[in-house]
Amino acid sequence: MPTSNQFADLIKHSSSVLKLSLLQIKEKYVDYPLCIMDYIEKDIHEKSIEVRFDKEEVTLTCTFNENGNCDATFLFPDNDEMIEEFVGYLTEHHDYSFVRSRFMLGDCYLKVKELKEQRSNICLVFY
């Protein structure tokens, strides 16, 4: 299970790539396992990149807007128990808006999102 410092580092990684291009993210994480994906269907063409953090046992997925800049990051833990620890860390160190159902991290927001039919039931969304 990650430590408080590792949770803080994961927040930095997740928020620091927001607004970066795919190439910038690829260059930033050249020493990490990466997976770049193209989703193509009719008039839809979307790109995403996954960055694997083996030590922390999480995968960071970045999605991109029409200008090619990262507009959201998704942190997928290998196990759901980590989410509870992460939310505990967030509760101690960051403000939460009950009206908007999100944590305020200074330069971005974070939501806890429940997923269906995914490798993990819950992820953290930075935007």
N, CA, C and O atoms as a MOPAC input file, in Angstrom:
PM7 MOZYME 1SCF
protein

 N      0.84600 1    -1.18000 1     0.00000 1
 C      0.00000 1     0.00000 1     0.00000 1
 C      0.89400 1     1.24700 1     0.00000 1
 O      1.85100 1     1.31200 1     0.77100 1
 N      0.59800 1     2.22400 1    -0.84300 1
 C      1.41900 1     3.43400 1    -0.88600 1
 C      1.39600 1     4.21000 1     0.43400 1
 O      0.43900 1     4.12900 1     1.20500 1
 N      2.46000 1     4.95200 1     0.67100 1
 C      2.57600 1     5.80700 1     1.85200 1
 C      1.99200 1     7.18000 1     1.53400 1
 O      1.61500 1     7.45200 1     0.39400 1
 N      1.91800 1     8.04700 1     2.54800 1
 C      1.42700 1     9.41500 1     2.33800 1
 C      2.24200 1    10.13900 1     1.27600 1
 O      1.68400 1    10.84100 1     0.43300 1
 N      3.56600 1     9.97200 1     1.31300 1
 C      4.41600 1    10.61400 1     0.30500 1
 C      4.11800 1    10.07900 1    -1.08900 1
 O      4.13000 1    10.83600 1    -2.05900 1
 N      3.85300 1     8.79200 1    -1.19600 1
 C      3.53200 1     8.21500 1    -2.50000 1
 C      2.17400 1     8.69800 1    -3.00000 1
 O      2.00000 1     8.91700 1    -4.19900 1
 N      1.19600 1     8.86900 1    -2.08400 1
 C     -0.09300 1     9.43900 1    -2.49300 1
 C      0.11600 1    10.85400 1    -3.02500 1
 O     -0.44400 1    11.22400 1    -4.05700 1
 N      0.92600 1    11.64300 1    -2.31800 1
 C      1.21400 1    13.01100 1    -2.76200 1
 C      1.89600 1    12.99600 1    -4.12800 1
 O      1.57700 1    13.81600 1    -4.99000 1
 N      2.82900 1    12.07200 1    -4.32900 1
 C      3.51000 1    11.96000 1    -5.62100 1
 C      2.54700 1    11.55600 1    -6.73200 1
 O      2.64000 1    12.06900 1    -7.84700 1
 N      1.62800 1    10.64700 1    -6.44000 1
 C      0.64200 1    10.23800 1    -7.44600 1
 C     -0.26100 1    11.40300 1    -7.83200 1
 O     -0.63400 1    11.54400 1    -8.99700 1
 N     -0.61400 1    12.24000 1    -6.85200 1
 C     -1.40600 1    13.44000 1    -7.15300 1
 C     -0.60600 1    14.36500 1    -8.05900 1
 O     -1.14800 1    14.91300 1    -9.01800 1
 N      0.67500 1    14.54400 1    -7.76500 1
 C      1.52800 1    15.40000 1    -8.60500 1
 C      1.62400 1    14.85400 1   -10.02500 1
 O      1.50500 1    15.60700 1   -10.99200 1
 N      1.83700 1    13.55600 1   -10.15200 1
 C      1.90300 1    12.95500 1   -11.49200 1
 C      0.58500 1    13.17300 1   -12.23500 1
 O      0.57900 1    13.57700 1   -13.39800 1
 N     -0.52300 1    12.90400 1   -11.55800 1
 C     -1.84100 1    12.97500 1   -12.19900 1
 C     -2.21000 1    14.38800 1   -12.60700 1
 O     -2.79400 1    14.59100 1   -13.67200 1
 N     -1.87800 1    15.36700 1   -11.77800 1
 C     -2.24000 1    16.75100 1   -12.09200 1
 C     -1.23300 1    17.42000 1   -13.02300 1
 O     -1.60000 1    18.32200 1   -13.77600 1
 N      0.02600 1    16.99500 1   -12.98500 1
 C      1.05700 1    17.66400 1   -13.79000 1
 C      0.92300 1    17.40000 1   -15.28500 1
 O      1.43600 1    18.17600 1   -16.09100 1
 N      0.25300 1    16.33300 1   -15.66700 1
 C      0.10700 1    16.03400 1   -17.09700 1
 C     -1.11500 1    16.70500 1   -17.72000 1
 O     -1.25100 1    16.73300 1   -18.94300 1
 N     -1.99800 1    17.24300 1   -16.88800 1
 C     -3.16400 1    17.94300 1   -17.42700 1
 C     -2.68700 1    19.09100 1   -18.31400 1
 O     -1.80500 1    19.85500 1   -17.92200 1
 N     -3.25400 1    19.21000 1   -19.47800 1
 C     -2.96100 1    20.22100 1   -20.49500 1
 C     -1.71400 1    19.91600 1   -21.32300 1
 O     -1.40000 1    20.66100 1   -22.25100 1
 N     -0.99800 1    18.83400 1   -21.00500 1
 C      0.15900 1    18.45800 1   -21.82300 1
 C     -0.30000 1    17.66700 1   -23.04800 1
 O     -1.37900 1    17.07400 1   -23.05300 1
 N      0.53400 1    17.67000 1   -24.08000 1
 C      0.24100 1    16.88400 1   -25.28100 1
 C      0.67800 1    15.43700 1   -25.06900 1
 O      1.39500 1    15.12800 1   -24.11700 1
 N      0.24600 1    14.57000 1   -25.94900 1
 C      0.64400 1    13.16500 1   -25.89100 1
 C      2.16300 1    13.03400 1   -25.96500 1
 O      2.76000 1    12.26400 1   -25.21300 1
 N      2.78300 1    13.78200 1   -26.86600 1
 C      4.23800 1    13.72300 1   -27.01900 1
 C      4.94200 1    14.18900 1   -25.74400 1
 O      5.92500 1    13.57900 1   -25.32600 1
 N      4.45400 1    15.25700 1   -25.12800 1
 C      5.06000 1    15.74800 1   -23.88800 1
 C      4.95400 1    14.71400 1   -22.77000 1
 O      5.89800 1    14.52400 1   -22.00400 1
 N      3.81600 1    14.05500 1   -22.68000 1
 C      3.63600 1    13.02000 1   -21.64800 1
 C      4.54400 1    11.83500 1   -21.94800 1
 O      5.16100 1    11.27200 1   -21.04300 1
 N      4.62200 1    11.46400 1   -23.20400 1
 C      5.49200 1    10.35300 1   -23.61200 1
 C      6.94800 1    10.65100 1   -23.25100 1
 O      7.65600 1     9.77400 1   -22.75600 1
 N      7.39100 1    11.87000 1   -23.49500 1
 C      8.76400 1    12.26800 1   -23.16700 1
 C      8.98200 1    12.33800 1   -21.65600 1
 O     10.04300 1    11.95900 1   -21.16000 1
 N      7.98800 1    12.81700 1   -20.93700 1
 C      8.10300 1    12.95100 1   -19.48000 1
 C      8.26100 1    11.58900 1   -18.80200 1
 O      8.98700 1    11.46600 1   -17.81600 1
 N      7.58500 1    10.57400 1   -19.32600 1
 C      7.57900 1     9.24700 1   -18.70100 1
 C      8.31000 1     8.20400 1   -19.54500 1
 O      7.90500 1     7.04300 1   -19.60500 1
 N      9.37300 1     8.62600 1   -20.18500 1
 C     10.13700 1     7.73900 1   -21.06300 1
 C     10.69600 1     6.52800 1   -20.31300 1
 O     10.91700 1     5.48300 1   -20.92500 1
 N     10.92800 1     6.64500 1   -19.01400 1
 C     11.48900 1     5.54100 1   -18.22600 1
 C     10.42900 1     4.65200 1   -17.58100 1
 O     10.75900 1     3.77000 1   -16.78800 1
 N      9.16500 1     4.87600 1   -17.91400 1
 C      8.06300 1     4.08500 1   -17.36300 1
 C      7.43000 1     3.25500 1   -18.48000 1
 O      7.50900 1     3.63300 1   -19.64900 1
 N      6.80600 1     2.13300 1   -18.13400 1
 C      6.04500 1     1.40000 1   -19.15400 1
 C      4.88200 1     2.26300 1   -19.66000 1
 O      4.12800 1     2.82300 1   -18.86300 1
 N      4.74300 1     2.36400 1   -20.97000 1
 C      3.69900 1     3.18100 1   -21.59500 1
 C      2.87900 1     2.34500 1   -22.57000 1
 O      3.38200 1     1.40200 1   -23.17900 1
 N      1.61300 1     2.70800 1   -22.70500 1
 C      0.74200 1     2.11100 1   -23.71400 1
 C     -0.03100 1     3.25300 1   -24.36600 1
 O     -0.78500 1     3.95800 1   -23.69500 1
 N      0.15300 1     3.43700 1   -25.66700 1
 C     -0.54200 1     4.48700 1   -26.40600 1
 C     -1.63100 1     3.82800 1   -27.23400 1
 O     -1.38300 1     2.86200 1   -27.95600 1
 N     -2.85000 1     4.36700 1   -27.12200 1
 C     -3.99500 1     3.75700 1   -27.80000 1
 C     -4.70300 1     4.75500 1   -28.70500 1
 O     -4.82500 1     5.93600 1   -28.38200 1
 N     -5.16400 1     4.25200 1   -29.84500 1
 C     -6.02800 1     4.99400 1   -30.75600 1
 C     -7.36500 1     4.28100 1   -30.80000 1
 O     -7.43100 1     3.08100 1   -31.06500 1
 N     -8.43700 1     5.02800 1   -30.53700 1
 C     -9.78400 1     4.47500 1   -30.64600 1
 C    -10.41500 1     5.11300 1   -31.87700 1
 O    -10.55200 1     6.33400 1   -31.95000 1
 N    -10.79800 1     4.28300 1   -32.84000 1
 C    -11.36200 1     4.79100 1   -34.08400 1
 C    -12.67700 1     4.07500 1   -34.36300 1
 O    -12.73900 1     2.84600 1   -34.40600 1
 N    -13.72900 1     4.87500 1   -34.55300 1
 C    -15.04300 1     4.33400 1   -34.91200 1
 C    -15.80600 1     5.40900 1   -35.67000 1
 O    -16.11400 1     6.46400 1   -35.11400 1
 N    -16.10800 1     5.15200 1   -36.91800 1
 C    -16.81800 1     6.09500 1   -37.78500 1
 C    -16.14500 1     7.46500 1   -37.71100 1
 O    -15.00100 1     7.61200 1   -38.14100 1
 N    -16.83800 1     8.46700 1   -37.17200 1
 C    -16.29200 1     9.82500 1   -37.10800 1
 C    -15.54200 1    10.10900 1   -35.81000 1
 O    -15.12000 1    11.24100 1   -35.57100 1
 N    -15.37800 1     9.10200 1   -34.98400 1
 C    -14.71300 1     9.28400 1   -33.69400 1
 C    -13.27200 1     8.79000 1   -33.78500 1
 O    -13.01400 1     7.67100 1   -34.22800 1
 N    -12.34000 1     9.63900 1   -33.36000 1
 C    -10.92600 1     9.24900 1   -33.27400 1
 C    -10.37400 1     9.84300 1   -31.98000 1
 O    -10.17900 1    11.05400 1   -31.87500 1
 N    -10.12800 1     8.98500 1   -31.00700 1
 C     -9.63400 1     9.42500 1   -29.70900 1
 C     -8.31900 1     8.73600 1   -29.39900 1
 O     -8.10100 1     7.57800 1   -29.75700 1
 N     -7.45000 1     9.47200 1   -28.72700 1
 C     -6.16400 1     8.92800 1   -28.29000 1
 C     -6.12700 1     8.91200 1   -26.77200 1
 O     -6.76600 1     9.72600 1   -26.10500 1
 N     -5.36400 1     7.96800 1   -26.24700 1
 C     -5.09400 1     7.94900 1   -24.80800 1
 C     -3.72600 1     7.32100 1   -24.58900 1
 O     -3.20000 1     6.61900 1   -25.45300 1
 N     -3.17000 1     7.58500 1   -23.43000 1
 C     -1.88100 1     7.00900 1   -23.06700 1
 C     -1.97200 1     6.51700 1   -21.63000 1
 O     -2.53300 1     7.18900 1   -20.76500 1
 N     -1.41800 1     5.34700 1   -21.39000 1
 C     -1.35700 1     4.78900 1   -20.03900 1
 C      0.09100 1     4.79400 1   -19.57500 1
 O      0.99800 1     4.42600 1   -20.32200 1
 N      0.29400 1     5.21400 1   -18.33400 1
 C      1.60500 1     5.19400 1   -17.69700 1
 C      1.49300 1     4.25500 1   -16.50600 1
 O      0.61200 1     4.41500 1   -15.66100 1
 N      2.37300 1     3.29000 1   -16.44100 1
 C      2.33500 1     2.29300 1   -15.36700 1
 C      3.33300 1     2.65400 1   -14.26800 1
 O      4.51300 1     2.89000 1   -14.52900 1
 N      2.82700 1     2.69100 1   -13.02400 1
 C      3.65700 1     2.89300 1   -11.84100 1
 C      3.66600 1     1.57100 1   -11.07500 1
 O      2.78600 1     1.31800 1   -10.25300 1
 N      4.65400 1     0.74200 1   -11.34500 1
 C      4.71100 1    -0.60100 1   -10.76100 1
 C      4.84800 1    -0.58000 1    -9.24300 1
 O      4.16300 1    -1.33300 1    -8.54900 1
 N      5.72000 1     0.26900 1    -8.72500 1
 C      5.96700 1     0.31600 1    -7.28000 1
 C      4.69100 1     0.67500 1    -6.51100 1
 O      4.40500 1     0.09400 1    -5.46400 1
 N      3.93500 1     1.63100 1    -7.03600 1
 C      2.70600 1     2.07900 1    -6.38200 1
 C      1.50500 1     1.21000 1    -6.73800 1
 O      0.44400 1     1.33200 1    -6.12700 1
 N      1.67000 1     0.33800 1    -7.71800 1
 C      0.61700 1    -0.57100 1    -8.17700 1
 C     -0.61000 1     0.16700 1    -8.70900 1
 O     -1.74700 1    -0.15700 1    -8.36800 1
 N     -0.34900 1     1.17800 1    -9.56000 1
 C     -1.42500 1     1.93700 1   -10.19600 1
 C     -1.06700 1     2.20500 1   -11.65600 1
 O      0.10000 1     2.17500 1   -12.04700 1
 N     -2.10200 1     2.46800 1   -12.44500 1
 C     -1.93900 1     2.88400 1   -13.83500 1
 C     -2.62300 1     4.22900 1   -14.00800 1
 O     -3.75600 1     4.42600 1   -13.56900 1
 N     -1.92400 1     5.14700 1   -14.64900 1
 C     -2.45000 1     6.47600 1   -14.93900 1
 C     -2.82800 1     6.52300 1   -16.41400 1
 O     -1.98600 1     6.27300 1   -17.27700 1
 N     -4.08100 1     6.84100 1   -16.71000 1
 C     -4.54900 1     6.95800 1   -18.09000 1
 C     -4.89500 1     8.40900 1   -18.37200 1
 O     -5.60300 1     9.04900 1   -17.59400 1
 N     -4.39500 1     8.92600 1   -19.48600 1
 C     -4.65400 1    10.30600 1   -19.89000 1
 C     -5.52100 1    10.31400 1   -21.14100 1
 O     -5.27200 1     9.56400 1   -22.08400 1
 N     -6.54000 1    11.16800 1   -21.14100 1
 C     -7.36900 1    11.37100 1   -22.32900 1
 C     -7.10800 1    12.78000 1   -22.85300 1
 O     -6.59700 1    13.63700 1   -22.13200 1
 N     -7.46400 1    13.00700 1   -24.11000 1
 C     -7.09500 1    14.25300 1   -24.76800 1
 C     -8.30300 1    14.92800 1   -25.41200 1
 O     -9.22800 1    14.26400 1   -25.88100 1
 N     -8.27500 1    16.26800 1   -25.42400 1
 C     -9.34400 1    17.03200 1   -26.06500 1
 C     -9.06500 1    17.16400 1   -27.56200 1
 O     -8.09500 1    16.60300 1   -28.07200 1
 N     -9.91800 1    17.90800 1   -28.25700 1
 C     -9.78800 1    18.03900 1   -29.70500 1
 C     -8.51700 1    18.78700 1   -30.12000 1
 O     -8.09300 1    18.68900 1   -31.27100 1
 N     -7.90900 1    19.53100 1   -29.19400 1
 C     -6.65300 1    20.23500 1   -29.48200 1
 C     -5.42100 1    19.37400 1   -29.20100 1
 O     -4.29200 1    19.81200 1   -29.42200 1
 N     -5.63800 1    18.15900 1   -28.71600 1
 C     -4.53100 1    17.25500 1   -28.44600 1
 C     -3.88400 1    17.42500 1   -27.08500 1
 O     -2.77900 1    16.93300 1   -26.85500 1
 N     -4.56500 1    18.11800 1   -26.17900 1
 C     -4.03800 1    18.31500 1   -24.83200 1
 C     -4.80200 1    17.45900 1   -23.83100 1
 O     -6.00800 1    17.25400 1   -23.96400 1
 N     -4.09000 1    16.96600 1   -22.83800 1
 C     -4.71200 1    16.12300 1   -21.81300 1
 C     -5.79100 1    16.91300 1   -21.08500 1
 O     -5.52400 1    17.98300 1   -20.53700 1
 N     -7.00200 1    16.38700 1   -21.08000 1
 C     -8.10800 1    17.06700 1   -20.40300 1
 C     -8.57500 1    16.33500 1   -19.14900 1
 O     -9.34200 1    16.88600 1   -18.36000 1
 N     -8.11900 1    15.10400 1   -18.96200 1
 C     -8.46900 1    14.35000 1   -17.75200 1
 C     -7.47700 1    13.21300 1   -17.57200 1
 O     -6.95300 1    12.66000 1   -18.54000 1
 N     -7.23100 1    12.87900 1   -16.31400 1
 C     -6.40500 1    11.71600 1   -16.00400 1
 C     -7.19700 1    10.80400 1   -15.08200 1
 O     -7.96400 1    11.26200 1   -14.23500 1
 N     -6.99700 1     9.52000 1   -15.26100 1
 C     -7.69400 1     8.50300 1   -14.48100 1
 C     -6.64400 1     7.64300 1   -13.80200 1
 O     -5.75900 1     7.09900 1   -14.46100 1
 N     -6.74100 1     7.52200 1   -12.49700 1
 C     -5.80300 1     6.70600 1   -11.73700 1
 C     -6.49900 1     5.40300 1   -11.37400 1
 O     -7.46400 1     5.39700 1   -10.60900 1
 N     -6.00100 1     4.29400 1   -11.92800 1
 C     -6.58100 1     2.97500 1   -11.69700 1
 C     -5.66700 1     2.16800 1   -10.78100 1
 O     -4.56300 1     1.80200 1   -11.18300 1
 N     -6.10800 1     1.88600 1    -9.56200 1
 C     -5.29700 1     1.04700 1    -8.67500 1
 C     -5.44900 1    -0.42200 1    -9.04800 1
 O     -6.44700 1    -0.82500 1    -9.64700 1
 N     -4.44700 1    -1.21100 1    -8.68500 1
 C     -4.53700 1    -2.65200 1    -8.91300 1
 C     -5.58200 1    -3.29800 1    -8.01200 1
 O     -6.15500 1    -4.33000 1    -8.36100 1
 N     -5.82900 1    -2.69200 1    -6.85300 1
 C     -6.86000 1    -3.22800 1    -5.95300 1
 C     -7.67200 1    -2.08400 1    -5.36500 1
 O     -7.15400 1    -0.98700 1    -5.15500 1
 N     -8.93400 1    -2.34500 1    -5.10400 1
 C     -9.85600 1    -1.31500 1    -4.62900 1
 C     -9.57400 1    -0.85700 1    -3.20100 1
 O     -9.99600 1     0.23100 1    -2.80900 1
 N     -8.86500 1    -1.67400 1    -2.41800 1
 C     -8.56800 1    -1.27800 1    -1.04100 1
 C     -7.71600 1    -0.01000 1    -1.00900 1
 O     -7.80600 1     0.78300 1    -0.07200 1
 N     -6.90000 1     0.17200 1    -2.02500 1
 C     -6.05300 1     1.36100 1    -2.07500 1
 C     -6.88400 1     2.63600 1    -2.15700 1
 O     -6.47200 1     3.67900 1    -1.64900 1
 N     -8.04700 1     2.55800 1    -2.79100 1
 C     -8.91700 1     3.73100 1    -2.91700 1
 C     -9.29300 1     4.25800 1    -1.53800 1
 O     -9.26200 1     5.46800 1    -1.31000 1
 N     -9.64700 1     3.37200 1    -0.62000 1
 C    -10.01600 1     3.80000 1     0.73100 1
 C     -8.86500 1     4.51700 1     1.41200 1
 O     -9.06700 1     5.54500 1     2.05900 1
 N     -7.65600 1     3.98100 1     1.27100 1
 C     -6.47300 1     4.62800 1     1.84700 1
 C     -6.23500 1     5.99100 1     1.19100 1
 O     -5.91200 1     6.96600 1     1.86900 1
 N     -6.39700 1     6.04800 1    -0.12300 1
 C     -6.17900 1     7.28700 1    -0.86200 1
 C     -7.20200 1     8.34300 1    -0.44400 1
 O     -6.84300 1     9.49900 1    -0.22000 1
 N     -8.46800 1     7.95300 1    -0.33700 1
 C     -9.51500 1     8.89300 1     0.08100 1
 C     -9.25400 1     9.38000 1     1.50400 1
 O     -9.49200 1    10.54800 1     1.81100 1
 N     -8.76800 1     8.49800 1     2.37100 1
 C     -8.38300 1     8.91600 1     3.71600 1
 C     -7.29800 1     9.97500 1     3.67600 1
 O     -7.36200 1    10.96300 1     4.40800 1
 N     -6.30400 1     9.77400 1     2.82600 1
 C     -5.23600 1    10.76400 1     2.65000 1
 C     -5.81700 1    12.08500 1     2.13700 1
 O     -5.49400 1    13.15200 1     2.65800 1
 N     -6.67300 1    12.01000 1     1.11600 1
 C     -7.27600 1    13.21700 1     0.54600 1
 C     -8.09100 1    13.97900 1     1.58700 1
 O     -8.02300 1    15.20700 1     1.65300 1
 N     -8.85600 1    13.26000 1     2.39300 1
 C     -9.69300 1    13.88100 1     3.42100 1
 C     -8.84900 1    14.65000 1     4.43200 1
 O     -9.25200 1    15.71600 1     4.89700 1
 N     -7.68800 1    14.11600 1     4.76800 1
 C     -6.80000 1    14.77200 1     5.73000 1
 C     -6.08300 1    15.98300 1     5.14600 1
 O     -5.77600 1    16.92300 1     5.87900 1
 N     -5.80800 1    15.98400 1     3.84500 1
 C     -4.93500 1    16.99700 1     3.26200 1
 C     -5.59900 1    17.96200 1     2.27800 1
 O     -4.98100 1    18.95600 1     1.89700 1
 N     -6.83200 1    17.70300 1     1.85900 1
 C     -7.47100 1    18.54500 1     0.84800 1
 C     -8.93200 1    18.79700 1     1.20200 1
 O     -9.57200 1    17.99900 1     1.88700 1
 N     -9.44500 1    19.93600 1     0.71300 1
 C    -10.84900 1    20.28300 1     0.92900 1
 C    -11.73600 1    19.48800 1    -0.02000 1
 O    -11.34100 1    19.14200 1    -1.13300 1
 N    -12.95000 1    19.21000 1     0.45800 1
 C    -13.92900 1    18.47800 1    -0.33800 1
 C    -15.17500 1    19.33400 1    -0.48700 1
 O    -15.67300 1    19.87900 1     0.49800 1
 N    -15.68600 1    19.46000 1    -1.71300 1
 C    -16.92700 1    20.17300 1    -1.96800 1
 C    -18.06900 1    19.16300 1    -2.01400 1
 O    -18.16400 1    18.36100 1    -2.94400 1
 N    -18.92700 1    19.20900 1    -1.01300 1
 C    -20.06500 1    18.29500 1    -0.98600 1
 C    -21.08800 1    18.66300 1    -2.05100 1
 O    -21.80300 1    17.79300 1    -2.55000 1
 N    -21.16600 1    19.93900 1    -2.40400 1
 C    -22.10100 1    20.38900 1    -3.43300 1
 C    -21.70200 1    19.82500 1    -4.79900 1
 O    -22.55700 1    19.38900 1    -5.57000 1
 N    -20.40400 1    19.83800 1    -5.08900 1
 C    -19.91900 1    19.38200 1    -6.39800 1
 C    -19.34500 1    17.96500 1    -6.37300 1
 O    -18.93900 1    17.43700 1    -7.40900 1
 N    -19.31300 1    17.36000 1    -5.20000 1
 C    -18.82000 1    15.98000 1    -5.03300 1
 C    -17.40500 1    15.79400 1    -5.57900 1
 O    -17.13900 1    14.87700 1    -6.35600 1
 N    -16.50300 1    16.68300 1    -5.15600 1
 C    -15.12300 1    16.58900 1    -5.62600 1
 C    -14.15200 1    17.19600 1    -4.61400 1
 O    -14.50000 1    18.07900 1    -3.83100 1
 N    -12.92100 1    16.68600 1    -4.66500 1
 C    -11.83600 1    17.25800 1    -3.87500 1
 C    -11.23300 1    18.40600 1    -4.66800 1
 O    -11.14800 1    18.34700 1    -5.89500 1
 N    -10.81400 1    19.45300 1    -3.96200 1
 C    -10.16100 1    20.59500 1    -4.58400 1
 C     -8.66900 1    20.50200 1    -4.28100 1
 O     -8.25800 1    20.57600 1    -3.12300 1
 N     -7.86800 1    20.34100 1    -5.32100 1
 C     -6.44100 1    20.09400 1    -5.14200 1
 C     -5.57000 1    21.29700 1    -5.47700 1
 O     -4.35900 1    21.14500 1    -5.63300 1
 N     -6.13900 1    22.46100 1    -5.58800 1
 C     -5.35500 1    23.64800 1    -5.92400 1
 C     -5.42000 1    23.95000 1    -7.40600 1
 O     -6.10100 1    24.88700 1    -7.82200 1
 N     -4.71200 1    23.15800 1    -8.21400 1
 C     -4.68100 1    23.41500 1    -9.65100 1
 C     -5.59600 1    22.49500 1   -10.45300 1
 O     -5.64400 1    22.57500 1   -11.68100 1
 N     -6.31800 1    21.62700 1    -9.75900 1
 C     -7.27100 1    20.74600 1   -10.44200 1
 C     -8.26200 1    20.17500 1    -9.42500 1
 O     -8.18500 1    20.45700 1    -8.23000 1
 N     -9.17900 1    19.37700 1    -9.92600 1
 C    -10.17700 1    18.71700 1    -9.08500 1
 C    -10.01100 1    17.20900 1    -9.20000 1
 O     -9.40600 1    16.70400 1   -10.14600 1
 N    -10.56000 1    16.50000 1    -8.22100 1
 C    -10.50100 1    15.04200 1    -8.22100 1
 C    -11.85400 1    14.49000 1    -7.79700 1
 O    -12.42600 1    14.92000 1    -6.79600 1
 N    -12.35600 1    13.53800 1    -8.56800 1
 C    -13.58700 1    12.82600 1    -8.22100 1
 C    -13.28800 1    11.34700 1    -8.08100 1
 O    -12.43100 1    10.80600 1    -8.78100 1
 N    -13.99300 1    10.70200 1    -7.18100 1
 C    -13.93900 1     9.25100 1    -7.07000 1
 C    -15.07500 1     8.73000 1    -7.93700 1
 O    -16.22700 1     9.12000 1    -7.75100 1
 N    -14.76000 1     7.85600 1    -8.87900 1
 C    -15.76300 1     7.39500 1    -9.84000 1
 C    -15.88800 1     5.88100 1    -9.79100 1
 O    -14.89300 1     5.15700 1    -9.82900 1
 N    -17.12300 1     5.41900 1    -9.70600 1
 C    -17.39300 1     3.98300 1    -9.76500 1
 C    -17.53300 1     3.57800 1   -11.22500 1
 O    -18.19400 1     4.25600 1   -12.01100 1
 N    -16.90900 1     2.47600 1   -11.57300 1
 C    -16.90400 1     2.00300 1   -12.95300 1
 C    -17.66700 1     0.70300 1   -13.08500 1
 O    -17.83600 1    -0.04400 1   -12.12100 1
 N    -18.12000 1     0.45400 1   -14.28500 1
 C    -18.78100 1    -0.81300 1   -14.58500 1
 C    -17.96000 1    -1.52600 1   -15.64100 1
 O    -17.47000 1    -0.91000 1   -16.58800 1
 N    -17.81600 1    -2.82000 1   -15.46900 1
 C    -17.12400 1    -3.66600 1   -16.44200 1
 C    -15.69600 1    -3.20600 1   -16.72400 1
 O    -15.25800 1    -3.19900 1   -17.87400 1
 N    -14.98300 1    -2.83100 1   -15.69000 1
 C    -13.58300 1    -2.44200 1   -15.81900 1
 C    -12.72100 1    -3.36100 1   -14.97600 1
 O    -13.23100 1    -4.16100 1   -14.19100 1
 N    -11.40300 1    -3.24200 1   -15.14400 1
 C    -10.48900 1    -4.08500 1   -14.38300 1
 C    -10.52600 1    -3.76900 1   -12.89600 1
 O    -10.17600 1    -4.61300 1   -12.07000 1
 N    -10.94200 1    -2.57300 1   -12.55600 1
 C    -11.09800 1    -2.15900 1   -11.16800 1
 C    -12.47600 1    -1.52700 1   -11.05000 1
 O    -12.97400 1    -0.96000 1   -12.02300 1
 N    -13.09400 1    -1.60900 1    -9.89700 1
 C    -14.44600 1    -1.07300 1    -9.73600 1
 C    -14.47500 1     0.43100 1    -9.53300 1
 O    -15.50500 1     1.06600 1    -9.76200 1
 N    -13.35600 1     1.01200 1    -9.10600 1
 C    -13.31400 1     2.42700 1    -8.75600 1
 C    -12.02700 1     3.03500 1    -9.29300 1
 O    -10.98200 1     2.38400 1    -9.31200 1
 N    -12.10900 1     4.30100 1    -9.73500 1
 C    -10.90000 1     5.02200 1   -10.13400 1
 C    -10.98100 1     6.44500 1    -9.60900 1
 O    -12.03500 1     6.89500 1    -9.16100 1
 N     -9.86800 1     7.14200 1    -9.66800 1
 C     -9.79700 1     8.54700 1    -9.28600 1
 C     -9.63300 1     9.35500 1   -10.56300 1
 O     -8.74900 1     9.07000 1   -11.37100 1
 N    -10.48800 1    10.37000 1   -10.75100 1
 C    -10.47500 1    11.17400 1   -11.96700 1
 C     -9.97700 1    12.57300 1   -11.62900 1
 O    -10.54700 1    13.25000 1   -10.77400 1
 N     -8.92300 1    13.00100 1   -12.29600 1
 C     -8.36700 1    14.34600 1   -12.13300 1
 C     -8.76100 1    15.16300 1   -13.35400 1
 O     -8.65400 1    14.69500 1   -14.48800 1
 N     -9.21900 1    16.39500 1   -13.11100 1
 C     -9.58900 1    17.26300 1   -14.23500 1
 C     -9.45100 1    18.72000 1   -13.84900 1
 O     -9.71800 1    19.60300 1   -14.66400 1

